[in-house]
Amino acid sequence: MDVKGKYSRRKFVSTAMSASAISVLPGAPKLLSGFAGALGGRQQNSVPLTATPAWRDQGILNLAKSPYAMLHSVPVHAVTIEAGFWSPRREINVTSSIPSMGKLLEVNGRMDNFRRLTGKSAGTQRGPVYADSDIYKWIEAAGFALQAGERPELRAVVDKDIREIVAAQQADGYLNTYYVQEHAAQRMEPKTQQHGHELYNIGHLLQGAIAYYRATGDRTLLDAGIRFVNEFLLPSFGPGADKKPLFSGHPEMELALVELYRLTGDKRHLELAGYLLAGDPRIHFKPENYVYHFCGIPFTSRTHLEGHAVRAMYACCGATDYYLETGDQTYWKTLNVLWKDLVSAQMYVTGGVGARSDGEAFGDRYELPNATAYGESCAAIGNMMWNWRMLAATGEAKYADVIECALYNGINSGMSLNGALYSNGMTRRAARRTWSALWRRCRDISTAPAARAFLCTCTTIRCWTGTSRMAPG
């Protein structure tokens, strides 16, 4: 166990001796849980991880052993972006956007949310229920940057944040800064699973942790994510009369679990992803909820894209990941049906998806208005992520065409050239000086933006850092 940098040898030995003495007293387990938290929530017996390829040589998606992948990702460090269109774009992202966003997340209380759970902050919880995901997306962006090269200052900041994050993990493996203390009674309740983003948050933790592990070999945050899955989720939630049902709420956990499976080889992680994709009939919501959330009923029953566009794109990503590992033809058939719906009737020429501002949603077939287009950049990123996986499954150029379309247009338009302004405009009418998109929340990321803009800006930053290196091998 590596606690160097946080504890001196003398302090560690004295704490360990105190723990040994406490162990013989009544109520020892409760007392000792504080000792585990003091060591950052790290496991003494870490779950084995794949060694082939080695952590540094794994791609953004580790498809090396995926039996149904036609193409395989190369590691980030194997790709050099030479002078041209993308090189300055990526450089600005790494040197300006990522550091600026890290400072803003700090100023706006994202890390204090973790510190208050360990007594290091007296503040109250700040931000929405998905606030934790902002930090995890930022760590993922930093991980991609560090996979490309050494950046000691950035790594030092991330290491510090990770130590404070895992210190907030509870003894049962649960890790969330909102559904604790005054909100603890709402934890994992059906309504919370629907709108509370608990699995969404931990999905982004896993993705951020995996990216950072592949950059540095440091598995501290990854072990915390594995603890959440193995010690909190799997024993109590899932199929079976003796377990409580799960509802994804906002698909994200599905693709994170499959990538975790690629790292651990633990079939339970893949099976849990499949369970979430299939839905649990014990959970009952209104029909419109299954439309909006794009989860909760069997993915393979879907016949068209509908509901919240980002949720739908992430669900398709998770389903494609699941197919890449299982070869389940019912999934492949559904994925092709949905993809044809996307490119024939639901996608703008910019690669943008999700025409309606109401619910940030897909509309009816061919409902693609220009003047009122929503076309959120996060949804365009989800579109690119899905098509990247479909390309890996087939090697067919039509998926690369959609990737390129979304990347150069619907995604590229989401961040200013200086990396300081996030916006969501698709076209501009010069005469009227207005943006033809209802969602016009432009935010200067050098100043404190709205909580909603954090969500999208962090998504865009992690996209820029990783996207330029999605080369297949």
Secondary structure, DSSP 8 states (H G I E B T S, - for coil): ---TTTS-HHHHHHHHHHHHHHTTSTTHHHHHHHHHHHTTT--SS------SS-GGG--SS--TT-TT-SS-B--GGG----SSSHHHHHHHIIIIIHHHHHHHHHHTTTTHHHHGGGTS------S-TTHHHHHHHHHHHHHHHHHHS--HHHHHHHHHHHHHHHHT--TTS---SSSSGGGGGGTT-HHHHHHS-HHHHHHHHHHHHHHHHHHH---HHHHHHHHIIIIIIHHHBSSSTTSB----SSS-HHHHHHHHHHHH--HHHHHHHHHHHH--TT----HHHHHHH--SS-GGG--S--SBHHHHHHHHHHHHHHHHHH--HHHHHHHHHHHHHIIIIIB-TTS-B--BTGGGB--STT---STT----HHHHHHHHHHHHHHHHHH--HHHHHHHHHIIIIIIGGGB-TTS-EE---S-EETTTTEESSS----EETTS---HHHHHHHHHHHHHHHHHTT--B-
